[in-house]
Amino acid sequence: MPLIYTFPLNLVALTWFVAFLSTAPPTVRIIHSGHACNVEEERHTERVYTIREGETLELTCLVTGHPRPQIRWTKTAGSVSDRFQDSSVFNDTLHIAKIQRTQGGRYYCKAENGLGSPAIKSIRVDVYYLDNPVITVHQSIGEAKEQFYYERTVFLRCVANSNPPVRYSWHRGREVLTQGSDKGVEIYEPFFTQLQGETKILKLKNLRPQDYANYSCIASVRNVCGIPDRSVIFGLTNKTASPSIKLLVEDPIVVNPGQTVSLVCITTGGEPPPILTWVSSNDSLPQRSVVKGGTLTLPAITSDEAGVYSCVASNNVGNPAKKSTTIVVRALKKGRFWITPDPYHNDDNIQIGREVKISCQVEATPPEELTFSWLKNGRALRSSERMVITQTDPDISPGTTNLDIIDLKFTDFGTYTCVAALKGGGIPEISIDVNISSTTVPPSLTVPRGKSPLVAREGDTVELECLVSGKPKPIILWSRADKEAPMPDGSMQMESYDGVLRIVNVSREMTGSYRCQTSQYNGFNVKPREAVVELIVQYPPTVEPVHMEVRQGLGRPVVLTCRVLRAHPSRVLRFEWLLSNRLLHAGAFDQHKDETEYTIRSLNREGWGEYTCNVINEAGAGKCTFQVTGKAYPPEFYYDTYSPLWQYRPRVYGFKLQWTQMNPGAVDRIVAYRLGIRQVGLQRWWEQEIPVGDTIGKGELMTHNLTELIKPESYEVRLTPITRFGEGDSTVRIITYREFHCSFEEEPICMFTQDKNDDFDWTRHSAATRDTKYTPNTGPSADHTGSKQGFYMYIETSRPRKEGDQARLVSPFFNIAPKNPYGITNPPAYCFGFFYHMYGKHIGKLNAFLKQKGQMTLEAPVWSLSGNQGDRWKQAKVSIHPTSSFQVVLEGIRGPGIEGDIAIDDITLEEGECRDPPPSDSTFSAYIARRT
């Protein structure tokens, strides 16, 4: 348990402020960190985040709104199989380490707090990569002769998987090959093929001696994301040839299970030497297989490992060579029999003087090795006029033999045995005994008395039973009779040898009719007998709510309602209400209603606790649980203030903590808040109680100033409401120290706003998207860092603007230390800095103002500059000394012509005096620094 301490009085100032704050729907924007190569705008509507494969993707969703919105990340437009594990991430920051190419696509951040429509922003992640290129060599089939490359035209094709599209270049030795540089060489422009993607082809026409050389293909994506070029070399000689191979095995290979099989593949041609691989028709080679060179060994082979095995040779010249063989594993399985009565009489019984046929069937591999023999009472039986032995056409009924007994006599009664074997032995025989006697009768099916309908409770183990008589007893097949639905094991039909279908943990969905039916196998080949068993599954009432928290103050009424959704039997017998296992009320359920209520007329302290409503039928009870409590809801921290920090001494900062109370009227009046704070990474909590004087209204914004926080440490803050019930639910947030910095990379532009009383607005742009058609010789060609994709703010001075027009950009409010917290009389100092670009012969003026809270008009600027300063970014810094919450205002004034665009970028606000102000320039107008 963490240590709890009481705050020293000087740690947290007891400043307390309450104002009304209305709720606000969510807004959202996405910022990026991690290892981005580039972030750019496409067509002004789509943000694209470029990253190299294997780097770390990190996207953060910044939201505003009150109450604090819930955030959810989702992904679409990528590989369907490559989603988040649960299709979403419920965190502010999306972090993907070692990102793969399949994880590219569009990522959405959705924020919602129940007010208005959810706010959604998206960014497309483009993953860049470059694989090693591969050269393949080809020759037209019509030109191919015995000697593959003797005075013939050859094509060298280069392929590399990449994003963005790859550029190819060819070299012969150290010589760069270009179209037209050699009459014997043609270079085809890249074209796209479905199998190989974008390819680049080098054509060598009628090979010459100098064409036998080392050819290099260099694939390049122009060093985007720092991806280096990749290359591959192919040596073309007069011996270059496509591969050829030979299998030193028979086809097919017939083996017994348990044998070790070795397949040997050798190369008989090909230059460069081909690489040999083995593949199987079973998708992959068996786990126990061993590949060494061109030899594939399958130890202790099983029937499951039978199939086609192929040796493939490839050397990137021509087409790969492939030779295959089939491995057949000998086996006998699934022996069955059936008895067919005389088909010329409408009688299913076996009778003296009539014909009867016994059929025997097995599955054999290979089928051509299958042999049958028949025995009677253990003695070999040969085909005769009355005992006709035949083998069924394998196309009609494979692996089947028949024994036809013509004109059945009493002496024919006995046990007949069908013996199945494979030629050559090595596999155990299958023997099937069939008894023919006066007791051999066709089957019948009945349902035992009292077994249908069968009533069971959900979760029980049930046995559905059909009595089967007859000799021999056939296999019973169970299926659903009332609908096309799978059986409990997932199949459409289940087999039973004793006529019983056993279902473990029966569920309500299994209610219905089940058909039992005789199979023709291991019995009579007659019309199937069948019967139906009804299964009724009873289950306790399903109720709502299963669990519900009810928050209420003392002396107020509380109504608890438990509703029945479904039950079987639907006739509910009774209900009972309990408080902590103490019976409060019980009775019979009203059959005309689907709910029961319990009312607390006036809640007292003994009334807090867990209430249970049991709704009971023959199958059991459904339970509604209500937790009645006077616990207050958690407070909700207010995040919409851009920078609720202030600094007034070195190494120390303060923070304005702001929150509203969720549903303050739901419980008794909140009398205080318990404030806990600890430095992140430490265990010790400091605590203090903040009293509350009046009743808190819904939406009231409460403020408490934290002081003596040490820079640059972060702090965890916990806030807990207190009523006469006791402590309520807590809310925790992290306070992080940060200086103000705005680079205008995001659309909300750091909560800067356009002045509504000026003549025109500042414009957010990047050099990559800005249209300079009408404004040549002015404005920046990149942001201050040199990036053409980076953003900045500028004033566009083209028509209809006229000389003297003003555009003002106003910062958000910045808080300063509370007045005189510890006897401080001097106002704090801040260094306001920014980069500016003032290039063009018609440049007007750029002013910076300090505007304090309550100030209606702008006073003299704290910094000012006019005239052409050259085509470069320069930095300005000025110290300011506000005495209250303040804003900074940047004003651009149009000069006498259209070549007068002024740009600003990377605005900062730091604690303390400016230490290294930029040097003065003789072309500058003197700037004015004024202490306020």
Salt bridges, closest charged atoms under 4 A:
GLU41 OE2 - ARG47 NE 3.68
GLU41 OE2 - ARG764 NH2 3.97
GLU42 OE1 - ARG43 NH1 3.81
GLU42 OE2 - ARG124 NH2 3.14
GLU46 OE1 - ARG43 NH2 3.58
GLU46 OE2 - ARG106 NH2 2.06
GLU46 OE2 - ARG124 NE 3.22
GLU53 OE1 - ARG101 NH2 2.99
GLU55 OE1 - HIS35 ND1 2.93
GLU58 OE1 - HIS95 ND1 2.90
ASP92 OD2 - ARG68 NH2 3.11
GLU112 OE2 - LYS110 NZ 3.95
ASP126 OD2 - ARG124 NH1 3.89
ASP131 OD1 - ARG101 NH2 2.85
GLU175 OE1 - ARG172 NH2 3.39
ASP182 OD2 - ARG172 NH2 2.68
ASP182 OD2 - ARG208 NH2 3.09
GLU186 OE2 - LYS205 NZ 3.35
ASP211 OD1 - ARG172 NH1 2.93
ASP211 OD1 - ARG208 NH2 2.97
GLU305 OE2 - ARG288 NH2 2.97
ASP342 OD2 - HIS345 ND1 3.33
ASP347 OD2 - ARG354 NH1 3.54
ASP348 OD2 - ARG529 NH2 2.94
GLU369 OE1 - ARG330 NH2 2.82
ASP407 OD2 - LYS409 NZ 3.47
ASP412 OD1 - ARG386 NH2 2.84
GLU458 OE1 - ARG508 NH2 2.83
GLU463 OE2 - ARG502 NH2 2.67
ASP482 OD1 - ARG480 NE 3.36
GLU530 OE2 - ARG515 NE 3.72
GLU544 OE2 - ARG563 NH1 3.40
GLU549 OE1 - ARG551 NH2 2.89
GLU576 OE1 - ARG574 NH1 3.61
GLU595 OE1 - ARG563 NH2 3.21
GLU618 OE2 - ARG571 NH2 3.65
ASP668 OD2 - ARG724 NE 3.17
GLU687 OE2 - ARG718 NH2 2.83
GLU689 OE1 - ARG674 NH2 3.65
GLU708 OE2 - ARG649 NH2 3.35
GLU716 OE1 - ARG678 NE 3.15
GLU727 OE2 - ARG674 NE 2.64
ASP729 OD2 - ARG551 NH2 2.38
ASP729 OD1 - LYS631 NZ 3.67
GLU746 OE1 - ARG47 NH2 3.50
GLU747 OE1 - ARG764 NH1 2.94
ASP755 OD2 - ARG808 NE 2.96
GLU796 OE1 - ARG770 NH2 3.93
ASP805 OD2 - ARG801 NE 3.25
ASP805 OD1 - LYS802 NZ 3.68
GLU859 OE1 - ARG930 NH2 3.62
ASP871 OD1 - HIS837 NE2 2.94
GLU891 OE2 - ARG808 NH1 2.92
ASP901 OD2 - ARG770 NH2 1.98
ASP906 OD1 - HIS741 NE2 3.05
ASP906 OD2 - HIS784 ND1 2.40
GLU911 OE1 - LYS711 NZ 1.97
GLU913 OE2 - HIS881 NE2 2.61
GLU913 OE2 - ARG931 NH1 3.53
ASP921 OD2 - LYS874 NZ 3.68
